[in-house]
Amino acid sequence: MATPVAIVAYLALFVAVGFGFLFVNLLVGKLVRPVLPNEEKLEVYECGEPTIGSSFVQFDLRFYVVALLFIIFDVEVAFFFPWAVVFGKATQLAGPATPVIAAQLDATASADELSSIAVTRLSELGIKDLAVPKLLDDEAAKLGVANDPVARSAAAMHQTARRMALISFADIAVFFGVLMVGFAYVWKRGDLDWVRSVRRQDKLPLHRAPPTRALEPSQSILSA
């Protein structure tokens, strides 16, 4: 388990790399990009919208709509991280190269004792019951570990970790499906269209002049 000093060191390293990456990109851009200012380039530019009046007035409401939709879906994507953590740790435990039974590392240990790696990963996943799961006789026979208690305990632990990884992956898939349904709904409604009025006009029939009404006999005589 990482110590508090190591966690702070990792955070400091992450911040330093982030600032360094940003500084290097800005510096390279300043040295490489051409500098050719002119009157047109110095004009106020608002995402392709022609400026009308002062630049301090409120801009089009469509900017707020697009920004709001972006924030909604961006925040929902952040919920993938807890599932990703569970999936990653469960996948690590399910790997055949991960020793999950202490008897695989220490010959004096019991087959019912978990290794330090398995205890740490299960604790990080919030599992309080650190007992080794039991493997059914028919499953142990299929795996060929019926007569080896250490291999049988390891196979049971790997099987439990694989089930946990599959459950977390299924949760991610369901959440992602719901997210895509919401995205398709707002897309179908036209909320992502930049100019909705033009979109509605495209669906309207072409303007036609109203049909002329036949004149009555009295009106035809008067007009004559």
N, C-alpha and C positions, 0 to 999 in steps of 0.2 A: 504494500500500500504506500502511495506517495505521501511524503511528509509535507507539512505546511510550507517549509522552505522551498521544497521542490515545486510545489504548486505555484508559489509566487514567482519562482524563477521561470517557469514555463509561461506564465502570464506576461512577465517582463519581456521575455524573448519574443512572444507573439506581438506585443505592442511595438517593439523595436523593429521587427521585420516588416510590420505593416507601415510604419512611418518611413522606413528606409525604401520600401517598394514605391510608395507614393512620391517621395522626394526624388528618387532616381527617374521615375517617369516624367515628372514635371521638368526636371533639369534637361533630360534628353529632348523633350518636346521643345523647350525654349531654344536649345542649340540647333535643332534640326529644322523646325518648321520655318517656312519663309515669312518674312515680315514685309508685307506690301499693303499698307493701309491706304484706303481711298474714301471718298465721300460716301459711296454706297455701303461699304463695309462698316463704317462708323455709325450708320443709322440704327435706330432702336429695332431690335429683332425679337419677336415674341412667338416662337414656335411656328413660324410660317404665317402668322396672322398679320395682316397689314395694320399698322398703328393708326389710330384715330384719336386725335387730340393729345392730351398730355399722357405721359407714360405712368403717372401716379394714379390714374383712375383704375377701378376694378376691371379685371379682364373677363373674358367670356366664361360663363358658368360651366361650359363643357370641360374646362380644365379641372374643375373641382370633381366632376363626375368621374373622369378617367383616373384622377389621383385617388379618389375614394375606392374605386374598384381595385386598383393596384394594391392599395394598403390592405384591403380585406383579404385578397388572395395571398398576398405576401405574408401576412401574419398567420394565416392558416397553414401555409407551408412550413412555418416554424414548428408546428406541432409534430412534424415528422421526426424531429430529433430524439424525443424520448423513445419512440418505437425503434429508431435506428440504433440507439444505445443498447436496448434490450436484445435486438436481433444480432448485433455484433458480439455481445458477450455470450449469448446462447450459442451462436455459431462457433465461437472459440472453444466453448466447453464440448460441443459436439464433435470437434475435430479429433481424429484418431491419434494425432501427435500430442494432444494435451493430456498429461497424466492427471487423472481425476481421483485415483485411489492411492492412498499413502503407501500401500504395500508395494506399488510399482516402483517407489523410490527407496523405501526402507524395508528390508526383508523382515524386520522385527515387527512391523506394523500389521494391524489386522485388516482383513479384507472389507470390513465394514467402516473403515476410517477414511474420510475424504482427505485429499491432498490440500496443501495450503492454497494452491491456485484455485481449486474448486470452491474452497470455503470463501475465498476473497470474492470470486465472481458471483456466487450465490448471495453473499451479503450485499454486494453492490446492486443486485437485482431485487433486493428487498425480501428475499426468502429467509425466513427464520428457522424453518425446519431443515437442519443440515444433515439429516439422516440419509444414508445411501438408499435409493429406491430399489425395490425388489423386482426381479425379472421372472416372468412366468416360466414354468418348466418347458412348455412347448416352444416358446420363443428362444430360450437358452439352447434347446436342442437344435433348432434351426440355425443358430449362430455357431454351434459347435463349442459352446463354453459351459456345458452342463456340469462337467466334472472339475472345472477350474473356478474356485470361488472368487479369486481376484479378477480374472477376466470377466466373470459373470457380473460382478459388481460394476466394473468399468463399462461393460456393455449396457447395463441398466442406466447408468448415469449418462452415457452418450445418447441413449435413446430418449431419455427425458429432456435433455438439452435440445435435441432435434425437434421434438414436439413443441417445445417453447419457442424455438425459432420459427417454426411453421405458423404457430398461432400469431406471433407478432407480425409476420409477413402478411397473413390474412387480414389483420387489423389495419395495416398500412394500405392494403389494396382496397378495402372497403372505404376507408377515409378518402383515399384518392379518387375512388369512383364517385362518392358524394360531391367532392370538390369539382370534378369534371361536369357532373350534372348541373351544379349551380352555374358554372362557367358557360355551359351550353345554353342555359336558360336566359342569362343576361345577354348573350350573343344573339339568341333568337329574338329577343325583345327589341334589339337594336340599340341597346345601351352602349355598345362599343363603337357604334357608327359615329364618325366625327360630326357629320352634318345630317341629322335625322330628317330635317325638313326636305332636303333634296332626295333622301331615300323614299319618303312618302310621295313626293311628286313623281318619282319614276314609276310608281305603281298606278297613278291616276291615268285615265284615258286622255288622249289628246283633246284639246279644246276645239269644240265644234260650234259653229254658229247655230243658234236656235232656228228650227225650221220655220219658214214663212207661212203665215196663216192666210188662207184664201179670203179675199175680200167679199163682203156681202154685196148684194146688188145695189142697195142704197148707197153704200160707200163707193162703189165703182162709178155710179152716176155722178156723185158729188165730186169725185176726183177728176172725172172727165171734164 
